[in-house]
Amino acid sequence: MKMKAKFVSAVLSVFLLISTLAGCSGGGTASSAASGSTASKESSAASDTSAESDDDVYHLGICVHSLDNEYWAQEAAGAELFAKSVKNCKYDVLTCNSDDNKQIQGIKDYIARYGKKAIFVVDPSSTANTANIADVCEQSGNYVVILAHRADGLYPKDYPHFVVSLMLSDYDNGYKTACKLFDSIGGKGEVCELQGQLGDDSAANRHKGFEAALKKYPNIKCVDTQVANWEQSKAMSLTEEWLVSHPNIKAIYSANDTMALGAVEALKNKGMNTKIAVCGCDGTKAALNEIKAGNMLCTIANNGFCIAGYGASYAYQAATGTLDVSSMDPAKRLIYCKTTYVDSSNVDDVIDKFITKGDPGYDYSDLSYCIDSYQKVS
């Protein structure tokens, strides 16, 4: 009988452990490339243990595509840092693998579990899904901040619980990196452009920024523009071809870091990596290391710590009444979030804070800090 009791106790312990892990996923997986497979389990219990009772606790659903991607993992880390900065906020990472239905179901399940105490910061699985996210949260009265994407005609002013739209200005990012690239070669000479995937909003807007920079620098000539589909291998092949067909190019503009790394690799193979300037966008660890090594000029870190950390703070402050959403200027609920320009002058600091420490040290209580500008409504 004692052996049987021990066996039953062991089975129950395993069952409770599995149930706890399943509950943390909220409809998605909760493993983290940045924090390890136990991060979600820890997050659901450890973000605050000092609240007076469960009635005082808010539950933050951090909705990202997955944790396998460096940027999405950084978004999750930023939102977690915010939750740890206050006394009554627990959090769970809800992943959906870019599946619209899975993301919506995860949000519904979280609301069913925590009721009005559930709040959300969401990097939507698609632009089209942003309206569904706003509708679901509005119907149940849960505060939500949506990151990076917003469907045409969808405005926070029409949803009392859709606090703000926090987006990144791909046009500005494209323009700024192109201008820095052109300045680095003295404002004249031949350049080539690596575009992202056709039909992608980010690719299109970064290309528009590049074109605007060309107009500002009349002595810069773009001798070829090619679509590399965000792919490193494709960018590498195109760069190899350019070194033959356009031997006088001085710089390569890349719409993201992955393609920039392909260009850098091709230049290294020909011993040209210090002679032809390359820029990128995103702020990946590999790109930062290439900037530090002198093989890449610059990038723009889209900074998940900023956009998701402050997004979580907006949702929390609205839910707790610190922020009165109804009194906000509707135009100021459409925000372009700050990004971080990185070159040799600050790359060590960015690597230290973003990669080594995993904490830029933001004061998430100051909602104004994250604002770069406001989105224009056409």
VEXBA-217923 format. One line per field, with one value per residue (C-alpha): residue in one letter; x, y negated, z. Coordinates in Angstrom, 2 decimals. Each point is the difference from the previous one (the first is absolute). Example, Ala and Ser with C-alpha at 12.3 -4.5 7.8 and 13.67 -1.06 7.14 Angstrom:
REM residues 2
rest (a s)
east (12.30 1.37)
north (4.50 -3.44)
up (7.80 -0.66)
REM end
This chain:
REM residues 378
rest (m k m k a k f v s a v l s v f l l i s t l a g c s g g g t a s s a a s g s t a s k e s s a a s d t s a e s d d d v y h l g i c v h s l d n e y w a q e a a g a e l f a k s v k n c k y d v l t c n s d d n k q i q g i k d y i a r y g k k a i f v v d p s s t a n t a n i a d v c e q s g n y v v i l a h r a d g l y p k d y p h f v v s l m l s d y d n g y k t a c k l f d s i g g k g e v c e l q g q l g d d s a a n r h k g f e a a l k k y p n i k c v d t q v a n w e q s k a m s l t e e w l v s h p n i k a i y s a n d t m a l g a v e a l k n k g m n t k i a v c g c d g t k a a l n e i k a g n m l c t i a n n g f c i a g y g a s y a y q a a t g t l d v s s m d p a k r l i y c k t t y v d s s n v d d v i d k f i t k g d p g y d y s d l s y c i d s y q k v s)
east (0.00 2.87 1.57 -3.35 -0.47 3.46 -0.76 -3.30 1.71 2.69 -2.57 -1.94 3.18 0.80 -3.60 0.10 3.31 -1.34 -3.18 2.04 2.15 -3.05 -1.76 2.96 -0.18 -3.42 -0.66 3.57 3.46 1.88 3.61 2.43 3.12 1.27 -0.97 -0.22 -2.92 -0.97 -0.43 -3.77 -0.49 2.09 -1.75 -3.45 0.95 3.01 -0.82 -1.59 -0.62 -0.58 -3.58 -2.43 -2.37 -0.83 -2.61 2.83 1.94 -0.13 0.96 1.93 -0.36 3.11 -1.09 2.78 0.36 2.64 3.12 2.27 0.43 2.53 -2.21 -3.19 1.97 1.22 -3.59 -0.96 3.01 -0.93 -3.57 1.29 2.35 -2.98 -2.04 2.87 0.22 -3.43 -1.32 -3.18 0.51 0.58 0.62 -0.17 1.45 -2.65 1.39 -1.94 2.55 -1.48 -3.41 -2.86 -2.52 2.45 0.83 -3.64 -0.82 2.95 -1.29 -3.53 1.30 2.05 -3.05 -2.06 2.65 0.62 -3.04 0.39 3.41 1.41 1.87 1.88 2.92 -0.24 2.30 -2.74 0.35 -1.02 -1.19 -3.44 -0.23 0.34 -3.72 -0.90 2.30 -1.55 -3.54 0.57 1.57 -2.67 -2.84 1.41 1.27 3.69 2.69 2.32 2.92 0.74 3.54 1.58 -3.12 -3.40 -2.65 -1.22 -2.88 0.72 0.44 0.34 -2.43 -2.80 0.82 0.07 2.17 2.42 2.39 2.58 1.45 3.80 1.67 3.44 0.58 1.64 0.11 2.03 2.26 0.68 0.63 2.33 2.20 0.22 1.05 2.67 1.21 0.26 1.78 2.57 1.10 0.16 -3.43 0.94 0.59 -1.75 -2.12 -2.21 -3.17 -1.15 -3.79 -2.15 -2.88 -2.37 -3.44 1.37 -0.89 3.35 1.90 -2.09 0.34 3.74 0.42 -1.95 2.34 2.99 -1.48 -0.58 3.64 1.09 -1.87 1.87 3.37 0.05 3.59 -0.90 -0.93 -1.84 1.29 -2.12 -2.89 -0.79 -2.50 1.76 -3.15 1.60 2.33 3.70 0.99 -1.84 1.63 3.41 -0.51 -1.19 2.98 2.39 -1.61 0.23 3.70 0.43 -2.67 0.45 3.63 -0.18 -2.73 0.84 -2.90 -2.84 -3.29 -1.83 -3.57 0.80 2.92 -0.36 0.58 2.75 1.80 -0.16 1.55 2.72 0.82 0.42 2.23 2.12 0.58 1.42 1.92 -2.32 -1.72 1.79 -0.26 -3.75 -2.39 -3.08 -2.98 -2.88 -3.07 -1.34 2.92 0.72 2.85 1.93 -0.29 1.12 3.07 0.81 -0.28 2.32 2.46 -0.09 -1.61 -3.35 -0.75 -3.27 -3.43 -3.23 -0.92 -3.79 0.35 -2.54 0.92 -1.42 -3.10 -1.28 1.13 -1.72 -2.93 -0.52 0.26 -2.69 -2.36 0.73 -0.34 -3.34 -1.27 1.08 -1.40 3.34 -0.66 -3.46 -0.42 -3.25 1.76 2.88 0.31 -1.08 2.91 2.45 -1.21 1.72 3.69 3.22 2.32 3.63 2.64 3.74 2.52 3.19 3.45 3.57 -0.54 -2.58 0.11 1.84 -2.64 -2.85 1.57 0.53 -3.59 -1.96 1.98 2.24 -2.25 -3.31 -1.19 0.38 -1.06 -3.16 -2.37 -3.23 -2.10 0.85 -2.29 1.29 3.49 -0.88 -1.63 2.00 -2.88 -3.69 -1.44 -1.59 -3.62 -0.79)
north (0.00 -2.39 0.70 -0.61 -3.31 -1.16 0.89 -1.93 -3.01 0.02 0.18 -2.91 -2.07 0.57 -0.81 -3.27 -0.97 0.66 -1.95 -2.97 -0.05 0.30 -2.82 -2.32 0.38 -1.62 1.77 -0.23 1.28 -1.71 0.99 -2.87 -0.05 -2.84 1.15 3.78 2.43 -0.80 -3.75 0.12 2.11 -2.45 -3.00 1.15 0.15 -2.20 -3.42 -1.03 1.74 -3.11 -0.85 0.09 2.45 1.53 -2.74 -2.55 1.87 -0.75 2.65 -1.13 2.12 -0.58 1.09 0.63 2.24 2.25 -0.16 1.53 -3.37 -2.37 -3.09 1.67 1.43 -3.52 -1.29 2.64 -0.91 -3.70 0.66 2.29 -2.74 -2.34 2.56 0.50 -3.77 -0.20 1.72 1.63 1.33 3.61 0.95 2.81 0.26 1.11 1.17 0.81 0.91 -2.77 1.69 -2.55 2.42 1.33 -3.52 -0.99 3.22 -0.53 -3.48 1.32 2.79 -2.47 -2.23 3.02 0.82 -3.46 -2.08 -3.80 0.43 1.20 -2.64 0.43 -1.20 1.61 0.29 1.18 3.13 -2.08 -3.51 1.40 1.47 -3.38 -0.73 3.40 -0.64 -3.42 1.41 2.92 -2.20 -2.67 2.47 1.32 -3.35 0.89 -2.57 0.74 -1.65 1.17 -0.19 -0.45 0.44 -1.64 0.80 -2.83 -1.82 1.47 -2.74 0.18 -2.92 2.33 2.51 -1.18 2.99 -0.15 -2.32 -0.89 1.25 0.16 0.36 -0.35 -2.50 2.10 -3.05 -1.97 2.97 0.41 -3.69 -0.37 3.00 -1.01 -3.53 1.32 2.36 -2.81 -2.27 2.72 -0.04 -3.77 -0.53 1.19 3.21 3.16 2.11 3.10 0.87 3.30 -0.07 2.16 2.16 -1.54 -0.66 -0.31 -3.33 -0.34 0.66 -2.50 -2.76 0.48 -0.18 -3.29 -1.33 1.02 -1.78 -3.15 0.05 0.29 -3.23 -1.74 1.16 -0.82 1.22 3.50 2.33 3.26 2.27 3.04 0.99 3.65 1.88 2.41 1.04 -0.62 2.97 0.09 2.46 -1.96 -3.26 1.67 1.21 -3.42 -1.72 2.42 -0.90 -3.75 0.21 1.17 -2.06 -3.20 -0.06 -3.66 0.26 -1.64 1.16 2.51 -0.97 2.96 -0.14 2.42 1.48 3.50 -1.19 -2.35 2.98 1.75 -3.05 -0.17 3.68 -0.50 -3.02 1.91 2.76 -2.58 -2.00 -2.97 -0.11 -3.17 -1.71 0.14 -1.29 2.04 -0.99 2.07 -0.23 2.02 0.07 3.73 1.34 1.11 -3.44 -1.73 2.23 -0.87 -3.71 0.51 1.83 -2.85 2.06 -1.78 -3.72 -0.18 1.38 -1.07 2.10 0.28 0.59 2.45 -1.05 -3.43 0.72 2.97 -1.21 -3.35 1.65 2.14 -3.11 -1.79 2.97 0.30 -3.73 -0.07 3.02 -1.41 -3.46 -1.81 -0.81 -1.29 1.30 -1.92 -3.34 0.74 -1.96 2.56 -1.01 0.76 3.55 0.69 0.13 0.69 1.52 -0.95 2.13 0.06 -1.01 2.04 -0.58 0.29 -2.87 1.82 3.66 1.11 -1.63 1.55 3.46 -0.34 -1.06 1.84 3.24 0.54 -1.41 0.31 -3.19 -3.54 -1.44 -1.77 -1.78 1.58 -2.32 -2.92 0.66 -3.00 1.46 2.51 -2.58 -0.90 -1.60 0.51 1.95 -2.07 0.83 -0.31)
up (0.00 0.76 -3.39 -1.70 1.89 -1.03 -3.64 0.04 1.61 -2.68 -2.80 1.51 0.25 -3.68 -0.97 1.95 -1.62 -3.51 0.79 1.23 -3.14 -2.27 1.82 -0.60 -3.78 -0.35 -3.27 -1.31 0.88 2.76 -0.57 -0.50 -2.12 2.17 3.46 -0.20 -0.01 3.59 -0.60 -0.40 3.10 2.01 -1.52 1.00 3.66 0.62 -1.43 3.28 3.26 2.10 -1.01 2.90 -1.70 -3.35 -0.47 -0.18 -2.67 -3.71 -2.51 -3.07 -3.12 -2.12 -3.48 -2.53 -3.03 1.58 2.13 -2.64 -1.71 1.59 -0.24 1.29 2.91 0.73 -0.03 2.54 2.14 -0.09 1.11 2.76 1.22 0.29 1.96 2.42 0.54 1.69 3.10 -1.23 -3.50 -0.96 -3.60 -2.52 -3.49 -2.50 -3.33 -3.15 -2.71 -2.19 -0.01 0.19 1.50 2.56 1.13 0.41 1.85 2.32 0.87 0.58 2.24 2.02 0.49 1.05 2.58 1.46 -0.94 0.23 1.58 -3.33 -2.01 -3.25 -2.07 -3.42 -2.99 -2.39 -2.06 -3.03 -0.78 -0.79 3.50 1.72 -0.41 1.51 2.96 0.65 -0.31 2.38 2.68 -0.37 0.33 3.28 1.32 0.12 -0.74 -2.91 -1.78 -3.54 -1.35 -3.42 -2.19 -0.38 -2.60 -2.23 1.68 3.45 2.59 3.79 0.36 -1.10 2.77 3.64 0.95 -2.97 1.83 -2.66 -3.25 0.31 -3.38 -1.54 -2.79 -2.70 -2.26 2.55 0.67 -3.72 -0.47 2.98 -0.78 -3.67 0.93 2.39 -2.72 -2.55 2.47 0.66 -3.66 -0.24 -1.50 -3.49 -1.90 -1.15 2.34 -0.25 1.91 1.51 0.38 2.24 -1.11 -2.52 1.45 3.54 1.66 1.74 -3.20 -1.95 2.58 0.50 -3.78 -0.03 2.66 -2.12 -3.03 2.06 1.10 -3.64 -0.76 2.80 -1.39 -3.74 -0.38 1.15 -2.86 0.66 -2.76 0.88 2.27 0.59 2.15 2.36 1.92 3.41 -0.74 0.86 -2.72 -2.71 1.12 -0.04 -3.60 -1.17 1.62 -1.71 -3.33 0.72 0.74 -3.59 -1.80 2.03 1.16 1.02 2.63 3.31 2.13 0.31 1.58 1.57 1.31 2.83 1.90 -1.39 -3.57 1.20 1.51 -3.38 -1.64 2.66 -0.51 -3.75 0.61 2.52 -2.55 -2.41 2.59 -0.54 3.39 1.13 -3.38 -0.71 2.67 0.94 2.13 1.36 2.16 3.02 2.42 0.07 2.12 -3.09 -1.60 3.19 0.08 -3.62 0.81 2.96 -2.28 -2.53 -2.77 0.03 0.32 1.91 0.75 1.68 3.03 -0.03 3.74 1.34 3.54 -0.77 -2.08 2.01 3.41 -0.39 -1.74 3.09 2.17 -2.01 0.44 3.72 0.72 -1.84 1.95 3.37 -0.73 0.01 -3.65 -0.96 -3.54 -0.56 0.52 -2.39 -3.25 -2.65 -2.25 2.81 0.30 -3.34 0.86 -1.86 2.59 0.43 -1.65 0.69 -2.66 0.36 -1.44 1.27 2.45 2.13 -1.01 3.16 2.21 -2.01 0.13 3.75 0.74 -2.69 -0.24 3.03 2.74 -1.84 1.68 -1.40 3.36 -1.14 2.37 -1.20 2.16 -2.33 -2.95 -1.95 -0.31 -2.73 -2.30 -3.09 -1.91 -0.75 -2.91 -2.72 -0.82 -3.68)
REM end
